[in-house]
Structures are given as structure tokens and as C-alpha cells.
Amino acid sequence: MKITDVEAMVLDTGKDYSDPTEAAEAHGVRFVSLIKISTDEGLCGWSDIETQPHVGRAVVEAPSGGAIGFESIRTALIGENPLERERLWQKMYRYLAYYGRQGVGMQMISGADIALWDLCGRALGQPVWALLGGKYRDRVKAYASTIFRPTADDMKRAVAGYLERGFRAIKFGWGCFGNDLDLDIALLKSAREEAGDGVELMADGGWYGVERRNPFRPRPLKDWIRLVRELEELDIFWLEDFLHPENFAGYARVAEETANLRIAAGEQLAGLNEFERLADEGRVDVLQPDLSRCGGLTVGRQIADFAGRRQIDCAPHAWLTDLLKATSLHLNAYLMDSLYLEYNVASASLLNQLCKEPIELQDGYIPVPDGPGLGVEVDEEMVERFRVL
């Protein structure tokens, strides 16, 4: 079996990202990146990638210049046996070495790697969790991943809505959070009042602002320390990604002030080395690799194994389509101790209808797919409906 094509697709929902300080619910990013790897035996593998899709397309499809380190993913993969995914990861990494070890280059390597795992599973008739080494569970607890609402009453209504949908854990992030410390505390207090004691709540600090007019969120460490003390009183499960991704010393300083509140981070890091530093220097409690950014399932498994050796938790970041949910489900199944699956509750139809059978919540959990590969089927009619490149 040989790889015959590697396609990088750009899908357009036609709807700009709304102002998160005013929105009632997130609807996701406007543009979505997909990779499809095809073979001479008619099998293919898919992945979505959280990246800038137009730039990512160039990383995949740029013409060959003959210089290792400056090549494209397509040049690295065409003609290869997709079953050799570990070797192909190393080949892609070296073909993109001068420009792709981080950022969009690594993100597209991640997507291609996931598509190769999907393809291998289909070729062998095995689910990805079996290729990883087995599963410890048949279902994974999920949390609703959403944005902060601007008022206390809005927060209460949001919590009530997610509880009605069957979630027993909710994460609020971004939006108006991070600009006013007292407001941040008040919003989470209102969420706890509505949720009661039997529901886990998380907060995502978002180290940079998402408002176009104000993408800056300077907050001294002493304010974060005050916040984590308040959040411990509210029994918040974790505080996530609130400092610059490489501010390992800052994370360690804040972690010193917590007893029960977990510090979580890592969604914007790539490669095992950075996660080792985040754990050893940053002293975080929960590693959050985004499998479409960190290096794919190949690196995701390395991070999961490392977390197990360090006896810290690993909870993949997965705020994209059902493809990334499915990918993360397989890694969660492989983890000896799984905390949660991130469930993107954004309203955009593309995010939740890209697969023929949407991934849906059942009594607060998501079943782990048992079909070959990722265990989900991409709706190619939906792809063509939204595809612009």
C-alpha cells in the first residue's frame, strides 16, 4: 500500500468569530483545516487541525525545492507506506526542520500524523486505541467547554442549560475573563451557586485576549495567586492556560500557592521536551496536549506515557470538530487514569456535523469508538458544502 495523495482542505463556515465578551455561546472559528491522506488501495485517513488553514495548506502542498528542511508534507509522504507511521513522523519532522518544528508546521505534521493513525487502523481493521496499546475504559467523562458569560445571571443560565443537557462538568474560558479580577471571582461564584456541590467547574484563563481591540491581558502573578486562593474556596477543579505557554517559572510560582486546585496547561506546546519542562519546571498538575498541535497521536502517546511515569494527569485539549473529539477519545481510552474529554459545545454546524454520526453525550460520558481507525466517518458532502480550497 502506498500513499498517492495528501490534501489540505480549507472549510469556511461563513461566520466570523463573535465578540466573546458579548456572546451567549461560542460558535467556533470561521475557517477549519482538514487533511485527507489517500492510498492506492482506496483507503484514506482524516484529521482536523487547529491552525491557520490557509497557511497550513501551503505547508502541505508547497512544491519541492530539493532541500531537506524546507520541504512540504506532501513531498515527504507521497509514495510511502502509511503503515510506517513512526518513521514517517520523523521524516516529516526532518523535511520541515528549518521552519516547521513549531507553529503551523508542527500543527500540520500533527494533522498528517493523526490521519496516518486513522488510515493504519482502517487498513488493519483495528481502532486507534488498539494501535496505541489498548484501552482502560469504554467511555470517557466529558466536560462542556464554553466561554465566560458577561454577567452573573448569564453564568447561572449557562450552567443550568449544560446540566439539563447531561453534563456534570463545565469549563468556562476566555470571553470577559481576565480583565477584572473581582468580576472573574463573581462570575465563578455565580456558576458554583447554580451548579451546587456535585458538579466540577473549571476555568480557562486564556493568556492573551481575544478581543481585536484589546489582545493584551497583563496580570501580575500576585493577582493570579489571589485568584487561585479564591478559586480553591469555590472548589474549582482546575485553572488552565493563564500564563504564557513557556512561562514555566510563573506556573511553578502559582502552583506553590495551591492545595486542591489543579494547574493545567500545554495546549499551545509541541513535542515531548516542552511537556517535560512544563511538568518538571512548571510544576503543573494536568498536561493538556492538543493532538492537532503537539505532534499528533505519535507525540500524544509519548506525553501520556511521560505523565504516567510522573504520576500527573493528562487531559487532551480538543476544541474543534468531532474528528478531534474522536482522536482525543482514543488517547483518553489509552490513559491509565483519564480525567475528562473536552466537549466543544459551540453552536457551529460544521463543528458538530462533520462526521456522519455526531459524537454525543450519554449520561455525562462519551463512548469510545470501536470501529477501525478513528471510528468515525467523515461526511464528505458536508466537507464539499463548506470547502473553499
Helices and strands as residue ranges (DSSP letters): E 3-12, E 31-39, E 44-49, H 53-61, H 73-77, H 85-95, H 103-124, H 128-132, E 139-147, H 152-164, E 169-173, H 181-195, E 200-204, H 221-233, E 238-240, H 248-255, E 262-265, H 272-280, E 286-287, H 296-310, E 313-314, H 322-334, E 341-344, H 349-353, E 365-367, H 380-386
